[in-house]
């Protein structure tokens, strides 16, 4: 697990007891998650990355299998002036 993800999960783990101790027992788990997300907004880069992943998953669900790794590797290496492996 990445340290960023671990940190995020720990933050959420601390958030829930704080909410419960403040008397917010009438909020559903989904609402708690929404509250936590509102307090921990993603950076612009993270938001763009999340959007790109969601779009890629939607494309896959609609049958787009993407680009073969070999083709991507070849184009990436050409674009960045890297030699072949």
C-alpha positions in Angstrom: 0.0 0.0 0.0 1.4 3.4 -0.9 2.2 5.8 1.9 -0.2 8.4 0.5 -3.1 5.9 0.6 -2.1 4.7 4.0 -2.0 8.3 5.2 -5.4 9.0 3.7 -6.9 5.9 5.3 -5.5 6.8 8.7 -7.0 10.3 8.3 -10.4 8.9 7.6 -10.0 6.4 10.5 -9.4 9.3 12.9 -12.3 11.3 11.3 -15.0 8.8 12.1 -14.6 8.7 15.9 -14.3 12.5 16.0 -17.7 12.7 14.2 -19.3 10.2 16.5 -18.1 11.9 19.6 -19.5 15.2 18.4 -23.0 13.7 18.5 -23.3 13.1 14.7 -24.8 9.6 15.2 -27.7 10.3 12.8 -25.5 10.4 9.7 -25.2 7.4 7.4 -21.8 6.0 6.4 -22.1 7.4 2.9 -22.8 10.9 4.4 -19.8 10.6 6.7 -17.6 9.8 3.7 -19.1 12.8 1.8 -18.3 15.0 4.8 -14.7 13.7 5.0 -14.2 14.2 1.3 -15.5 17.8 1.5 -12.9 18.4 4.2 -10.1 16.7 2.3 -10.4 18.0 -1.2 -8.1 16.6 -3.9 -5.5 18.8 -5.5 -6.0 19.7 -9.1 -3.5 17.1 -10.2 -5.2 14.4 -8.1 -8.6 15.4 -9.5 -7.3 15.2 -13.1 -5.8 11.8 -12.4 -9.0 10.5 -10.8 -11.0 11.8 -13.8 -8.6 10.1 -16.2 -8.9 6.8 -14.4 -12.7 7.0 -14.3 -12.8 7.7 -18.1 -10.4 4.8 -18.7 -12.6 2.5 -16.7 -15.7 3.6 -18.5 -13.9 3.0 -21.8 -13.0 -0.5 -20.7 -16.6 -1.2 -19.6 -17.7 -0.1 -23.1 -15.3 -2.6 -24.8 -12.2 -0.4 -25.5 -9.2 -2.6 -24.7 -6.7 0.2 -25.1 -3.3 0.1 -26.7 -1.1 -3.0 -26.5 1.9 -2.4 -24.1 4.4 -3.1 -26.9 2.9 -0.3 -29.0 2.7 2.1 -26.1 6.3 1.3 -25.1 7.6 1.9 -28.7 5.7 5.2 -29.1 6.7 6.4 -25.6 10.4 5.7 -26.2 10.3 7.4 -29.6 8.5 10.5 -28.2 11.1 10.9 -25.3 14.2 9.9 -27.3 14.8 6.7 -25.3 16.5 3.7 -26.8 14.9 0.4 -27.4 15.2 -2.3 -24.7 
